[in-house]
Amino acid sequence: MSLTALPPEKIPALMNGLIRPNSAHAGRADAYLPSPCIQNHAANLAFLPGGTLSCVWFGGTMEGMGDIAVYMSKLAPGTAQWSEPQKLSDDPSKSEQNPLIFNAPDRTVWLLYTSQTSGDQDGAVVKCRISRDDGKTFGPVRLLCDLPGTFVRQPIVTNSKGDWLLPAFRCVSLPGQRWSGDVDTAGVLISRDQGQSWTMTDVPDSLGAVHMNILALGKGRMIAFFRNRFALNVLSAASEDDGESWSRPRPINLPNNNSSIQAVLLKDDRIAMVYNHSSAETSTARRRSLYDEIESDQSEMGATEPVTSGRKAIWGVSRAPLSLALSDNGGADFHRLIDLDTGDGYCLSNNSRDSLNREFSYPSIVEGPDGTLHIAYTYYRRAIKYVRLPAEALG
């Protein structure tokens, strides 16, 4: 298979988890994870204790709907096929989104995800489940953070003191309006007691900086990368005190289209990032909001006069190509290596049932013990695609 996007009708037949060599790229292999859902989105990869690679994502009919739930598939060491997915959340009144896995120091495995009603991200809370058998089964649902509007996307990081840092973003709605992302800001939930309690630390001057992705560089130094609600550039901030405080997010030399990115610190101290190489300057496509296809009762907004913010979040910018970039100077800047998938990236609709969406988005990347890169991402919101690249792909 080449980089040329598949016709939508061919995708379901490939969603069996089987890893196949990609004839267009030496050493690369691809798979489409199995799923019972029409829509599949927001993958996160993590190795479980024992070496099994896990992928969690959310699936259902459409993002924001009550049937959206969390799923997990696994790739056992030495095997060539992802397992049938396990459903890990099941609240029919909530849209359960943006799952992630955290391997705690005590060998428990934490599943975290957001929970919201319809498209009301300003009411979202963070829930969790804990596994004590290496991710085979998970305990009861717990409420991790009940601060309304708290959203997560990126993995937990531990600092040199053993504190847990969960990057978060604050979804805020303006008076008289439904949430649209215009005034979202970044923060870090910090736990100093192994996840029993959490306190929020805000990232200063972080308007529009979301999906904070923290990498620990050593000696108390950390760097974070952000999605940009205003669809211009990937943003970056730094910490010199183990994540207790952060600098103001500033743009780096990679574009951003108000879609998720993810980076990983490699064993050789370089940073690899997967992202969409597009922005509001390269695409004229626009939509009103992320959830403009979901009908909802507007009466709850009352008769308050709408307030207009200084800047509006930009939605609908093409989510393609999906690219891999590398930094050899600690994230100060990146050079583009390869495109993982190319196409028109149409995302003016989240509709997967009628094959209207054609985005490649929400990537996750981890490095294996042998230097192999493992990447997963949304493919047309129809499937989660997995790509395996040899270490040599980075040069």
C-alpha positions in Angstrom: 0.0 0.0 0.0 1.2 3.5 -0.8 0.5 6.8 0.8 -2.4 7.2 -1.5 -5.6 7.3 0.6 -7.8 4.3 0.4 -11.4 4.6 -1.0 -13.7 4.6 2.1 -15.5 1.4 1.0 -12.2 -0.6 1.3 -11.5 0.3 4.9 -13.8 -2.1 6.7 -12.4 -5.1 5.0 -8.9 -4.2 6.3 -10.0 -3.6 9.9 -8.8 -7.0 11.1 -5.6 -5.8 12.9 -3.3 -7.8 10.6 0.1 -6.0 10.2 1.1 -6.0 6.5 4.3 -4.8 4.9 4.0 -1.5 3.1 5.5 -2.1 -0.3 6.0 1.6 -0.9 8.4 2.0 2.0 11.2 -0.4 3.0 10.8 -1.7 6.5 7.4 0.0 7.1 4.3 -2.1 8.1 0.7 -1.0 8.5 -2.5 -2.3 10.1 -6.1 -1.1 10.7 -7.3 -2.0 14.2 -10.5 -4.0 14.5 -13.5 -2.1 15.9 -17.3 -2.7 16.0 -17.8 1.1 15.7 -18.6 3.3 12.7 -16.4 6.1 14.1 -13.0 5.6 15.7 -10.8 8.5 16.9 -8.1 9.8 19.3 -5.7 6.8 19.7 -3.1 6.6 22.4 -0.4 4.0 22.4 1.5 2.6 25.5 3.5 -0.4 26.3 2.0 -2.5 29.2 4.1 -4.3 31.8 5.5 -7.4 30.1 6.0 -5.7 26.7 2.5 -5.9 25.2 1.7 -2.7 23.1 -1.7 -1.3 23.8 -3.9 1.2 21.9 -6.8 3.0 23.4 -9.3 5.2 21.5 -12.9 6.2 21.5 -15.6 4.8 19.2 -19.3 5.0 18.5 -21.5 6.8 15.9 -20.1 10.3 16.2 -18.0 12.3 18.6 -20.1 13.9 21.3 -22.9 11.3 21.1 -24.0 9.2 24.1 -22.8 5.9 22.5 -19.1 7.1 22.3 -17.1 4.8 24.5 -13.5 3.8 25.2 -11.9 0.7 23.5 -8.6 -1.0 23.9 -6.7 -3.4 21.5 -3.4 -5.1 22.2 -0.4 -6.3 20.2 1.4 -9.1 22.1 5.2 -9.4 21.7 6.1 -11.5 18.6 2.6 -11.4 17.1 1.5 -9.8 13.9 -2.2 -9.0 14.6 -3.9 -6.6 16.9 -6.5 -8.2 19.2 -10.2 -7.8 19.1 -11.0 -4.6 21.1 -12.2 -4.6 24.7 -14.8 -2.0 25.6 -13.6 -0.1 28.7 -16.4 2.4 29.4 -20.1 2.2 29.1 -22.2 5.2 30.3 -25.0 5.7 27.7 -25.7 9.2 28.9 -22.1 10.5 28.3 -19.6 10.8 25.5 -16.5 9.2 26.8 -13.4 10.5 25.0 -9.6 11.0 24.7 -8.4 7.9 26.6 -4.8 7.4 27.7 -2.9 4.7 29.6 -0.4 5.4 32.4 1.9 2.8 33.9 2.3 3.8 37.5 5.5 3.1 39.5 3.7 0.5 41.6 3.0 -1.5 38.4 -0.7 -0.7 38.3 -2.1 0.5 34.9 -4.3 3.5 34.9 -6.9 4.2 32.2 -8.0 7.9 32.1 -10.7 9.5 29.9 -13.0 12.4 29.7 -16.8 12.3 30.2 -19.2 14.9 28.9 -22.8 15.4 27.7 -23.2 15.9 24.0 -20.8 18.6 22.7 -20.6 20.4 26.0 -16.9 20.1 26.7 -17.1 22.9 29.3 -18.9 20.4 31.5 -16.5 17.5 31.0 -14.8 15.7 33.9 -12.0 13.2 34.0 -12.6 9.6 35.0 -10.3 6.6 35.6 -10.1 2.9 36.0 -7.1 1.0 37.5 -5.8 -2.4 36.5 -3.8 -4.6 38.9 -3.1 -7.4 36.4 -1.0 -5.6 33.8 -3.9 -4.2 31.9 -5.9 -7.4 31.5 -8.9 -6.2 33.5 -9.8 -2.9 35.1 -11.5 -1.9 38.3 -14.5 0.3 38.9 -14.9 3.7 37.4 -13.6 6.5 39.6 -13.9 10.3 39.3 -10.3 11.6 39.0 -11.1 15.3 38.5 -14.5 16.9 38.9 -13.6 20.4 37.9 -16.0 21.0 35.0 -14.4 21.7 31.7 -11.3 19.7 32.4 -10.1 17.7 29.3 -7.1 15.5 28.8 -5.4 14.0 25.8 -1.7 13.3 26.5 0.1 10.9 28.8 1.0 11.4 32.5 4.7 12.1 33.1 6.5 11.6 36.4 9.1 14.1 37.6 12.4 13.5 39.5 10.5 13.8 42.8 8.0 11.1 41.9 5.1 13.5 41.4 2.6 12.7 38.6 2.0 15.4 36.0 -1.2 15.0 34.0 -1.3 17.7 31.2 -4.8 19.1 30.9 -6.7 21.9 29.2 -9.6 24.0 30.5 -12.7 24.1 28.2 -14.5 27.4 28.9 -17.7 28.7 27.4 -18.5 32.4 27.1 -21.7 33.8 28.5 -24.6 33.1 26.2 -22.7 30.7 24.0 -22.0 27.0 23.8 -18.4 25.9 24.1 -16.4 26.5 20.9 -12.8 26.5 22.1 -12.3 30.3 21.8 -11.0 30.8 25.4 -9.5 27.4 26.3 -6.2 27.4 28.3 -3.7 24.9 29.5 -2.9 23.5 32.9 -1.2 20.6 34.7 -2.9 18.4 37.2 -0.2 17.4 39.8 -0.5 14.5 42.2 2.0 14.1 45.0 0.3 11.1 46.5 0.3 8.5 43.7 -3.0 9.7 42.2 -5.1 10.0 45.3 -5.5 13.7 45.0 -4.8 16.3 42.3 -4.2 20.1 42.2 -4.4 22.2 39.0 -1.5 24.5 38.0 -2.3 26.9 35.2 0.2 27.5 32.3 0.6 31.3 32.1 -0.7 33.2 29.0 -1.8 30.0 27.4 -5.0 31.1 25.6 -5.5 28.7 22.7 -2.8 26.3 23.8 -4.3 22.8 24.4 -3.4 19.1 24.3 -0.2 19.9 26.3 2.3 17.1 25.6 5.1 17.0 28.3 8.5 15.5 27.8 11.0 15.2 30.6 14.5 16.1 29.5 16.4 15.4 32.7 17.8 17.5 35.6 14.4 19.1 36.3 14.1 20.4 32.7 10.9 19.7 30.7 9.5 20.8 27.4 5.8 20.8 26.4 4.2 21.1 23.0 0.6 22.2 22.3 -2.1 22.2 19.7 -3.1 25.7 18.7 -6.8 26.6 18.7 -6.1 29.4 16.3 -4.5 27.0 13.7 -1.2 28.7 13.1 1.8 26.9 14.7 2.6 24.2 17.1 3.3 25.9 20.5 6.0 25.1 23.0 6.7 26.0 26.7 9.5 25.0 29.1 9.9 24.2 32.7 13.1 24.3 34.7 11.6 23.1 38.0 10.2 19.6 37.3 6.9 20.9 35.9 6.0 23.1 38.9 5.9 26.2 36.7 6.0 26.9 32.9 7.0 29.6 30.5 4.5 31.2 28.2 3.7 29.0 25.1 5.4 30.3 22.0 5.2 29.1 18.4 7.8 26.8 16.9 8.6 26.2 13.2 5.9 23.5 12.6 2.4 24.5 11.4 -0.7 23.5 13.3 -4.4 23.2 12.1 -6.1 23.1 15.5 -5.6 19.3 15.6 -3.7 17.1 18.0 0.0 16.4 17.9 2.2 14.0 19.8 5.9 13.9 20.4 8.3 11.4 22.1 11.8 11.7 23.5 13.9 9.1 21.8 16.7 7.1 23.4 19.3 9.1 21.5 17.8 12.4 23.0 16.2 13.5 19.7 12.5 14.3 19.7 10.2 12.8 17.1 6.8 14.5 16.5 3.8 13.4 14.5 1.5 16.2 13.3 -0.5 17.6 10.4 1.6 19.8 8.2 -1.1 22.3 7.6 -2.5 25.5 9.1 -5.1 28.3 8.6 -2.6 29.8 6.2 -2.5 26.8 3.9 -6.1 25.8 4.0 -9.2 28.0 3.5 -11.7 25.3 4.8 -13.7 26.4 7.8 -16.6 25.1 9.9 -18.5 26.8 12.7 -17.4 24.4 15.5 -16.4 20.9 16.3 -19.9 19.8 17.2 -21.9 21.8 14.7 -23.6 18.6 13.5 -25.0 17.7 16.9 -28.4 19.1 17.6 -29.0 20.2 21.2 -31.4 22.1 23.4 -30.3 25.8 23.3 -32.7 26.8 26.0 -30.2 26.0 28.7 -28.1 28.9 27.5 -30.8 31.3 28.6 -31.4 34.8 27.3 -27.9 36.1 28.1 -26.5 38.4 25.4 -23.7 36.5 23.6 -20.2 37.7 24.3 -17.6 37.8 21.5 -14.0 37.1 22.4 -11.1 38.8 20.8 -10.1 35.7 18.8 -12.1 32.8 17.5 -11.0 29.2 17.5 -10.6 28.0 13.9 -12.1 24.7 12.9 -12.2 22.8 9.7 -8.6 23.3 8.4 -7.5 20.3 6.4 -6.2 17.5 8.6 -3.6 16.2 6.1 -0.9 15.4 5.4 0.1 13.5 8.6 3.8 14.0 8.9 6.8 12.9 11.0 9.3 15.5 12.1 12.5 15.4 14.1 14.4 17.7 16.4 18.0 17.3 17.4 18.2 20.5 19.5 15.8 19.7 22.3 12.7 20.8 20.5 13.8 24.3 19.6 13.0 23.5 16.0 12.1 20.5 13.8 12.8 19.3 10.3 10.1 17.4 8.3 11.1 13.9 7.5 8.3 12.0 5.8 4.5 12.1 5.3 2.8 9.1 6.8 -0.5 9.6 4.9 -1.6 12.1 2.3 -5.0 13.2 1.0 -7.3 16.2 1.1 -7.8 15.9 4.8 -11.5 17.0 4.6 -12.9 17.5 8.1 -15.8 19.9 7.6 -17.9 16.9 8.8 -17.3 14.3 11.5 -19.7 11.9 9.7 -18.2 8.5 9.4 -21.4 6.6 8.6 -21.7 8.3 5.2 -17.9 8.5 4.7 -17.9 12.3 4.6 -14.8 12.7 6.7 -11.3 12.1 5.2 -8.9 13.3 7.9 -5.7 11.8 9.2 -5.3 13.1 12.7 -4.8 12.6 16.5 -1.5 10.7 16.3 0.3 8.8 19.0 3.9 7.7 18.9 6.1 5.5 21.1 9.5 4.1 20.7 10.1 0.3 21.3 13.0 -1.2 23.2 14.8 -1.8 19.8 14.3 1.7 18.5 11.3 0.8 16.4 8.7 3.6 16.1 5.1 2.7 16.7 2.5 5.2 15.5 -1.3 5.2 15.6 -3.8 7.7 14.3 -7.3 8.4 13.0 -8.0 7.4 9.4 -11.1 9.1 8.0 -12.6 8.8 11.6 -13.5 5.3 10.3 -10.5 3.4 11.6 -7.4 3.6 13.8 -4.4 3.0 11.6 -1.2 1.6 13.0 2.2 2.2 11.4 5.5 0.6 12.4 8.7 2.2 11.3 12.3 0.9 11.7 14.8 3.1 13.6 16.6 3.7 10.3 13.6 5.7 9.0 14.8 8.6 11.2 18.3 8.6 9.6 
